[in-house]
Amino acid sequence: MSATINRRAVRLIAGVVLVFLAGGCAGHKAAPAPAAARSTAASTPAPTATPLTAAELAWITAVTNLHHKVDKPFHASSMTMTQAKMTELGNALRTCHRELGRMGAPGTRLQPVYVMVTKACRTLDKGARCFAKAASVSDAAGATVAGTPEARIQSRSLSCGFAAQGNGSNLLSEAEAQAATIKAQFA
């Protein structure tokens, strides 16, 4: 009997955490979760959760692949910031929304993960715009004249691009962790 109660408690806590995460990510206060109704009837066994479908598992794998694809150009041991490299980095970040569109929305169980991935893609899109701006003020070798407005724009834009890539990558990591938690719940 205690195993059934523990499973119920874990599911309730996980549901409340997901509500708070989804509410907190949107910048709004989440409505308080309704209190769990207490049953006065004799205890009945909890229905077993249905395992994730093949489509849901494939969607989780696609999120991991998306994360690797977006991060790959940023893992080079050395980088020369030419105009072409800035454009390449921006294009890599821009792939997030395209890939998410191909993946489509998952079922309701993975909706919190979808929200997190969407937020990551918005952050990565900002980084793509920053890299495009840096490339637009640079010559082919990636240079600008020191002390000019172009040099300041390039410096700010590159900082913005790398920061957005790091933030977006962190959000994708959080989405993967959230997906793993959901996957474990329905294993």
N, C-alpha and C positions, 0 to 999 in steps of 0.2 A: 504494500500500500504506500510506503514512503517513497518508493521509486516513482509511482504515479504522481504523487504530490510534488516531488522534486521536478519532474518533467513539466508539469503544469506551471510551477513557479518559474522555471527557466524560460518557458515560452512567453509567459506574461511579462517578465522582465525584459526579454528580448524585444517584444512588441513595444513596450514603453520606451526603450532606448531608441528604437527605430523611429518612433513618433517624434521624440525629442531631436534626434539627428536631422530628420527631414525638416522639422520646424525651425531648428536653429540654422540650418544651411540656407533657408529662404530669408533669414533675417527677421522673422516674425516670431512672436511668442506662441508656443503650441498650446492648444486648449488642454486642460487637464484631462487625463485619461479617466474614463468612467471606472468606478469601483467594480471589482469583480463580484458578480452575483454569487451568493452562497446557496448551494443546493441543500434543501432539507430532505430530499429523497435519499434513498439508499445509494451509496456510491456505485457508480457504473464505470466500467472501464472507459478510458478516453479513447476516442477513435484514433487510429494510427494515421499519421500524416502521409499523404501520398508523396513518393519520391519525386525529385525534379525530373522533368521530361528531357528527352534527348535534345529538343530545341533549346530548352533553358540551359542545359549544360553546354551546348555549343555556343550560346550567347555569352556565357561566362568565359569560355575559352577565347572568344573573339575580343572581349575586353582586355584580357592579358596580352593578346597579340597586338592589339591597338596600342597599348602602353609601350611595348617593345619597339614598335614601328616608329612612334613619335619620338622616343628617346634615343634611338640608335645614332643619328648624326651628332648628338651631343656627347657621346661617349668616346669620341676620338681622342687619342693620347695627346695630339697637338692640333691646333687649328690656326690657319692663317685667314684672317678676316678680310677676304676680298669681297668685292661686290657680289660675285657669284656665290660665295659661301654664305653671305647674309641672306641672299635670295633662297638658297637651298634650305637654310635653317627655318626661314619663314614658311616655306612650302611644306616642310616636315610638320610644323605645328598646325598648319591649315588642314592637314589630312584627317585630323580628329573628327571634325563634323561630317566630312564626306564618308568616312568609315562608319561612323555612328548611324548615318542615314542608311547605309547599306545593311547594317545589322538590324535595323528596325527596333521598335520598342519591344521589350520582353513582356512576359506575363506579369500579373499583379504581384506575385511573390518577389520578383526582382525589381519592382518599381523604384525602391529606394536607391538601388545601385544605379539605375538608369538616370535618376535625378543627379546623383553625384558625378556620373560620367558627363552628363550634359553641362554641368557647372565647370568641369575640367576643360571641356571643349571650348566654352566661352572664354576661359582664362587663356587657353592656348591660342585662340583667335586673336586676342589682344597682343600676345607675343608676336604673332605673325605680322600684324600691322606694324609693330615696333621695328622688326627686322626689315620690313619693306621700306619704312621711313629712313632707317640707317643706310640702306643700300641706295636710296634715291639721292642722298646728299654726298655719296662717296664716288670716287673715280673707280675705274676698273680694278685697280690694285687695292681698293679699299681705303685709300688715303683721303684726307682732307687737309686744308691749310690750317695750321695751328692758330688758335685765337679767333677764328672766324665763327660766324653763327652756324655754319655747316658742321664745324668740328664739335660745337656744343650739342647740336641736334643729334649728331651721330653718337656721341658719348651717352647722352640720355637715352636714346633709342636702343642702343645695345644693352644698356643696363636694364631697361624695361623689358626687352626681349628675353634676356636670360632669367630675369626674375619671374616672368610669366611662365617660362618653360619649367622652372623649378616648382612653382606653385601648382601648375597644372599636373605635373608629374606626381606630386604629392597627393593631389586629389584622386588621380587614377589609382595610386597605391591604396588609398583609403577605400575606394570603390572595390578594388580586388579583395581587400580584407573583409569588407561587408559581404561581398558575394560568397567568400569562403565560409563565413559565419552562417549565412542562409543555407548554403550547400550542406553544412554539417547538421543543421536542424532537420533537414529533409532527407538525410542519408538513409 
